[in-house]
C-alpha cells in the first residue's frame, strides 16, 4: 500500500495527515512541533510513505531537514500557487493537510525549491537585501508623491 502525507505546519504545532492511494485517511493528528515525536508517529508507515508535502510560509527548515535526514521524500508546497478546491466543505488544518496529500498523490502539487543547507544563508541575505532596496525605493517615492511639484 502506498501512503501520501500532508503536513500543515504552524509556529507551534503541525497537522499531519496520511492517505492511501484510494484517498482514505490512514492517520490524522495535530502534533506539537517536535521532530522526535513526529518521526515516532510516522514510523509505522515509513516503508509505505511515497512522499510528504509540507506547507509552511516560514520555520520549515527544522522539519524538512529532519524528515529528509530520516529518509522521507519531501515536497515543500508553493503556498502562493496551491489552488484550493472549490468543492471543499471545510477549510481547516485537517482538511488542508489532507488536500496537500491528495495533490501530491495526483502529481499536481505546486512545489517550492528546497535549498541545500549550505546555500540558505546566502539566499536569506539576498532576500533581506531585496527587502531593504524595496523599502528604500518606497521611501524615496513617497517623498516625491507628498510634493509632486518639488523634487528633492
Backbone bond lengths (Angstrom), bond angles and torsions (degrees), N, CA, C in turn:
res aa  C-N    CA-C-N  psi(-1)  N-CA   C-N-CA  omega(-1)  CA-C   N-CA-C  phi
1 X - - - 1.449 - - 1.530 108.71 -
2 X 1.318 116.24 133.95 1.459 122.14 178.83 1.525 109.36 -97.57
3 X 1.338 115.09 135.39 1.465 122.31 -177.78 1.530 108.76 -118.22
4 X 1.338 115.61 140.32 1.459 122.91 176.27 1.523 108.16 -121.30
5 X 1.329 116.40 136.17 1.451 120.18 -177.21 1.508 113.26 -112.99
6 X 1.307 114.34 150.22 1.455 122.18 173.19 1.511 108.47 -134.58
7 X 1.331 116.40 132.17 1.463 120.68 178.48 1.521 108.46 -127.63
8 X 1.328 115.18 122.37 1.457 121.98 174.22 1.529 106.19 -98.23
9 X 1.333 115.76 103.67 1.467 122.38 -172.19 1.522 110.99 -93.13
10 X 1.314 115.50 132.24 1.467 122.30 176.31 1.527 109.08 -122.84
11 X 1.313 117.44 -176.31 1.466 120.48 -174.42 1.523 113.17 -65.24
12 X 1.328 118.46 -34.85 1.464 118.82 -177.97 1.524 115.00 -128.04
13 X 1.339 117.59 0.03 1.459 120.30 177.50 1.517 110.46 -152.48
14 X 1.319 114.46 165.49 1.463 121.22 178.94 1.518 108.16 -135.90
15 X 1.328 115.59 141.69 1.458 118.68 172.72 1.516 107.20 -103.49
16 X 1.332 116.10 120.71 1.459 122.91 -175.48 1.523 109.10 -109.71
17 X 1.336 115.84 128.82 1.462 121.80 176.14 1.522 108.49 -130.20
18 X 1.319 115.69 134.87 1.465 122.01 174.07 1.516 107.71 -120.93
19 X 1.346 116.09 130.45 1.461 120.86 178.12 1.524 109.25 -123.31
20 X 1.331 115.62 156.74 1.458 119.28 176.20 1.526 109.64 -94.80
21 X 1.330 116.82 -176.60 1.469 120.29 -176.40 1.524 113.20 -66.40
22 X 1.319 117.51 -14.01 1.465 121.93 175.26 1.520 112.49 -97.39
23 X 1.326 116.95 14.64 1.464 124.25 -179.22 1.526 113.56 62.47
24 X 1.308 117.04 22.83 1.459 121.07 175.32 1.526 108.73 -87.28
25 X 1.318 115.78 134.07 1.467 120.90 -178.98 1.527 109.39 -72.79
26 X 1.323 115.68 124.47 1.459 122.42 177.74 1.524 111.53 -101.78
27 X 1.338 116.04 -23.35 1.462 121.12 -179.35 1.522 107.27 -156.47
28 X 1.325 115.90 138.51 1.462 120.60 179.25 1.523 108.22 -155.78
29 X 1.343 115.47 114.98 1.457 117.72 -177.44 1.523 111.18 -162.37
30 X 1.338 115.50 144.57 1.459 122.13 171.71 1.526 107.03 -87.45
31 X 1.340 114.84 129.56 1.461 120.21 -178.45 1.521 110.10 -126.49
32 X 1.332 116.43 148.35 1.472 118.04 172.53 1.522 109.21 -66.22
33 X 1.318 116.81 153.82 1.469 120.84 -179.95 1.521 109.98 -73.37
34 X 1.315 114.20 82.98 1.453 123.07 -179.71 1.526 106.16 -138.02
35 X 1.325 116.95 109.96 1.463 121.33 -174.94 1.523 112.19 -57.06
36 X 1.312 118.11 -43.49 1.471 120.85 -179.49 1.520 111.29 -59.49
37 X 1.320 116.47 -42.86 1.465 120.93 -179.81 1.527 110.99 -67.17
38 X 1.319 117.06 -43.54 1.464 120.72 179.87 1.528 110.28 -62.90
39 X 1.329 117.09 -43.53 1.468 120.39 177.33 1.522 111.34 -62.45
40 X 1.317 116.99 -39.49 1.471 121.23 178.54 1.530 110.77 -63.32
41 X 1.326 116.38 -41.21 1.465 120.60 -179.58 1.540 111.60 -68.92
42 X 1.338 117.12 -32.59 1.470 121.06 -179.98 1.529 112.53 -80.31
43 X 1.325 116.54 -20.04 1.463 121.80 -172.00 1.530 114.92 -50.81
44 X 1.338 120.55 -43.87 1.471 118.92 -179.55 1.539 113.94 -63.62
45 X 1.325 117.34 -17.47 1.463 122.15 -176.80 1.532 113.36 -107.64
46 X 1.333 117.17 -0.98 1.463 122.59 -171.07 1.522 113.61 -49.23
47 X 1.307 117.70 -48.18 1.474 121.18 -176.19 1.519 112.47 -66.40
48 X 1.325 117.98 -25.45 1.463 121.97 -175.78 1.523 114.13 -95.85
49 X 1.331 117.27 -14.48 1.466 120.18 -174.16 1.529 109.98 -73.59
50 X 1.326 114.84 117.59 1.464 122.72 178.02 1.524 111.14 -78.46
51 X 1.325 116.26 -37.40 1.455 121.46 -178.90 1.512 110.27 -173.99
52 X 1.334 114.74 162.74 1.460 121.19 179.07 1.527 108.33 -131.91
53 X 1.330 115.59 127.22 1.461 121.98 176.66 1.527 108.30 -96.30
54 X 1.327 116.91 128.73 1.462 121.54 179.91 1.520 108.51 -116.63
55 X 1.332 115.74 124.91 1.462 121.03 177.36 1.519 108.80 -108.09
56 X 1.318 115.01 122.59 1.455 120.66 178.19 1.513 108.67 -161.43
57 X 1.315 116.38 142.62 1.461 119.48 176.24 1.522 110.84 -91.79
58 X 1.314 117.70 -17.95 1.460 122.72 176.54 1.522 107.79 -158.70
59 X 1.271 118.98 178.42 1.473 128.40 174.66 1.527 115.35 55.81
60 X 1.312 118.20 29.04 1.469 119.54 -176.63 1.518 114.29 -93.40
61 X 1.324 118.28 -12.46 1.468 120.80 -174.65 1.529 112.59 -52.61
62 X 1.324 116.88 -50.21 1.467 121.10 -175.07 1.522 111.59 -60.11
63 X 1.335 117.00 -41.21 1.463 120.53 -176.69 1.529 111.34 -73.77
64 X 1.312 116.45 -50.40 1.467 120.79 -179.42 1.528 110.55 -61.24
65 X 1.320 117.23 -46.21 1.471 120.46 179.46 1.527 111.14 -61.84
66 X 1.320 116.50 -44.06 1.459 120.74 -179.04 1.510 113.23 -65.02
67 X 1.329 116.81 -42.64 1.466 120.31 179.47 1.525 111.27 -69.84
68 X 1.339 117.00 -38.51 1.469 119.71 177.38 1.526 110.24 -65.23
69 X 1.317 116.90 -40.06 1.467 120.53 178.49 1.529 110.55 -63.08
70 X 1.321 116.72 -32.21 1.469 121.53 178.79 1.533 112.02 -79.31
71 X 1.342 116.75 -3.13 1.454 120.07 174.92 1.518 116.50 101.01
72 X 1.305 117.84 5.28 1.464 120.64 179.28 1.521 110.72 -82.02
73 X 1.335 115.63 149.26 1.461 122.62 175.30 1.527 107.08 -88.19
74 X 1.333 116.25 111.88 1.460 121.33 -173.95 1.514 112.43 -101.78
75 X 1.335 114.52 146.60 1.463 122.68 178.15 1.525 107.00 -132.61
76 X 1.323 116.95 114.32 1.457 121.80 178.25 1.527 107.94 -85.14
77 X 1.303 116.38 122.09 1.463 121.82 -175.76 1.523 110.40 -74.83
78 X 1.324 116.19 133.22 1.461 121.85 172.07 1.528 106.00 -81.74
79 X 1.328 115.91 97.75 1.466 120.33 -172.62 1.521 113.19 -64.40
80 X 1.315 117.39 -25.67 1.468 120.09 179.37 1.528 111.65 -75.02
81 X 1.313 117.73 -20.42 1.465 121.06 -175.34 1.515 114.81 -107.04
82 X 1.310 117.42 -10.63 1.463 118.81 -177.64 1.530 108.83 -71.49
83 X 1.299 115.31 132.14 1.463 121.18 -178.22 1.522 108.67 -99.29
84 X 1.317 115.69 127.00 1.455 119.03 176.63 1.521 109.10 -75.89
85 X 1.288 115.71 137.40 1.453 121.81 178.80 1.516 109.11 -69.60
86 X 1.318 116.98 122.14 1.459 120.48 -174.94 1.525 112.48 -67.09
87 X 1.318 117.55 -18.22 1.461 120.52 -179.45 1.516 114.07 -89.38
88 X 1.332 117.69 0.54 1.457 119.25 -179.87 1.522 110.37 -65.05
89 X 1.324 115.29 130.39 1.460 119.79 178.55 1.522 110.96 -82.66
90 X 1.331 115.81 -25.43 1.456 120.50 -176.22 1.518 109.31 -128.07
91 X 1.312 115.12 149.31 1.463 119.99 174.08 1.516 107.89 -133.28
92 X 1.313 115.22 95.95 1.448 121.34 176.72 1.527 107.33 -147.67
93 X 1.311 116.73 178.96 1.460 120.80 -175.50 1.522 112.48 -58.91
94 X 1.320 116.50 -41.58 1.468 121.01 -179.02 1.524 110.97 -60.91
95 X 1.312 116.46 -47.88 1.462 120.63 -178.47 1.531 111.52 -73.11
96 X 1.334 116.77 -33.40 1.466 120.06 176.59 1.525 110.78 -63.83
97 X 1.332 117.19 -44.96 1.467 121.07 179.42 1.529 110.71 -64.01
98 X 1.322 116.20 -39.72 1.476 119.73 178.48 1.533 110.07 -65.40
99 X 1.326 117.29 -40.57 1.462 121.72 179.23 1.532 110.84 -62.60
100 X 1.333 116.89 -40.14 1.466 120.64 177.69 1.524 110.70 -62.55
101 X 1.327 116.89 -44.18 1.466 120.89 177.89 1.532 110.05 -62.10
102 X 1.315 117.03 -39.63 1.473 121.99 179.21 1.534 110.28 -64.06
103 X 1.337 117.77 -46.08 1.468 120.77 178.24 1.527 111.33 -61.77
104 X 1.332 116.77 -38.76 1.462 121.28 176.82 1.521 110.03 -63.08
105 X 1.311 116.61 -44.60 1.468 122.17 178.20 1.529 111.19 -58.88
106 X 1.320 117.07 -41.17 1.469 121.16 -179.66 1.526 113.00 -76.32
107 X 1.336 116.74 -13.85 1.463 120.77 -178.75 1.517 113.73 78.75
108 X 1.324 117.32 22.67 1.468 121.30 -178.24 1.529 112.68 -121.29
109 X 1.317 116.63 21.04 1.460 120.98 179.62 1.522 110.18 -73.28
110 X 1.348 118.28 121.76 1.473 119.25 175.30 1.526 109.25 -72.89
111 X 1.324 115.72 124.34 1.457 119.95 -172.43 1.520 113.18 -113.95
112 X 1.308 114.00 149.94 1.450 122.33 171.69 1.522 107.99 -99.93
113 X 1.315 114.56 161.60 1.463 120.30 -178.82 1.528 109.69 -82.20
114 X 1.308 116.39 132.30 1.464 121.13 175.80 1.526 107.06 -93.58
115 X 1.328 114.71 102.51 1.458 119.66 -179.64 1.519 110.86 -65.00
116 X 1.324 116.87 140.46 1.469 118.97 172.79 1.530 109.10 -60.74
117 X 1.320 116.48 147.94 1.467 121.63 -177.23 1.526 113.01 -50.38
118 X 1.329 116.83 -41.89 1.467 120.99 -175.31 1.526 112.65 -65.47
119 X 1.324 118.10 -26.46 1.464 121.77 -176.83 1.525 113.49 -93.62
120 X 1.307 118.02 -10.33 1.465 120.98 -174.41 1.517 113.52 -65.29
121 X 1.318 117.26 -37.44 1.467 120.05 -178.36 1.522 110.43 -63.25
122 X 1.328 117.02 -42.04 1.464 120.76 179.02 1.524 109.81 -66.05
123 X 1.329 117.24 -44.14 1.453 120.69 178.46 1.522 111.33 -60.22
124 X 1.327 116.91 -43.14 1.465 120.41 179.66 1.522 111.47 -63.78
125 X 1.333 117.13 -39.29 1.470 120.62 176.80 1.532 110.92 -64.90
126 X 1.324 117.11 -41.67 1.464 120.30 178.42 1.526 111.25 -64.04
127 X 1.322 116.85 -39.21 1.468 120.16 176.73 1.528 110.78 -62.93
128 X 1.314 116.22 -42.78 1.467 120.24 179.67 1.527 110.58 -64.61
129 X 1.334 116.45 -41.65 1.461 120.53 178.25 1.526 110.56 -62.03
130 X 1.332 116.66 -44.72 1.465 120.44 179.00 1.527 110.80 -60.77
131 X 1.322 117.33 -39.66 1.460 121.66 177.48 1.526 110.84 -62.00
132 X 1.333 117.01 -44.51 1.460 120.87 -179.75 1.530 111.85 -66.54
133 X 1.324 117.63 -38.58 1.466 121.35 177.47 1.532 109.91 -64.21
134 X 1.331 116.49 -43.73 1.474 120.25 177.62 1.523 110.88 -61.09
135 X 1.343 115.94 -43.81 1.462 120.00 -179.20 1.526 110.97 -63.81
136 X 1.311 116.88 -40.75 1.469 120.90 178.37 1.529 109.84 -61.97
137 X 1.316 115.99 -44.37 1.465 120.30 179.17 1.522 111.12 -61.93
138 X 1.316 117.61 -43.26 1.472 121.59 177.80 1.522 110.11 -60.28
139 X 1.323 116.56 -42.80 1.471 120.01 179.53 1.517 111.47 -63.59
140 X 1.313 117.78 -44.32 1.467 121.80 179.23 1.528 110.40 -62.87
141 X 1.315 116.51 -46.27 1.462 120.37 -178.79 1.530 111.98 -67.09
142 X 1.324 117.29 -34.84 1.472 119.29 -179.49 1.525 110.88 -66.56
143 X 1.322 117.87 -33.30 1.473 120.56 176.92 1.520 110.05 -66.85
144 X 1.314 117.18 -37.39 1.466 120.43 179.84 1.522 111.28 -70.59
145 X 1.318 116.79 -33.94 1.463 120.01 -179.44 1.523 110.81 -72.20
146 X 1.352 117.45 -35.77 1.452 120.61 178.08 1.527 111.91 -60.27
147 X 1.336 116.69 -37.48 1.460 123.00 -179.39 1.531 107.97 -128.18
148 X 1.331 117.47 76.71 1.462 120.16 -172.77 1.530 114.37 -62.57
149 X 1.327 117.82 -22.31 1.465 119.43 -177.61 1.516 112.28 -102.33
150 X 1.317 116.89 -0.35 1.448 120.14 -179.95 1.528 109.39 -124.41
151 X 1.305 117.80 114.33 1.449 121.92 180.00 1.510 109.66 -93.30
152 X 1.289 117.48 139.89 1.467 123.21 -176.87 1.492 110.81 -89.21
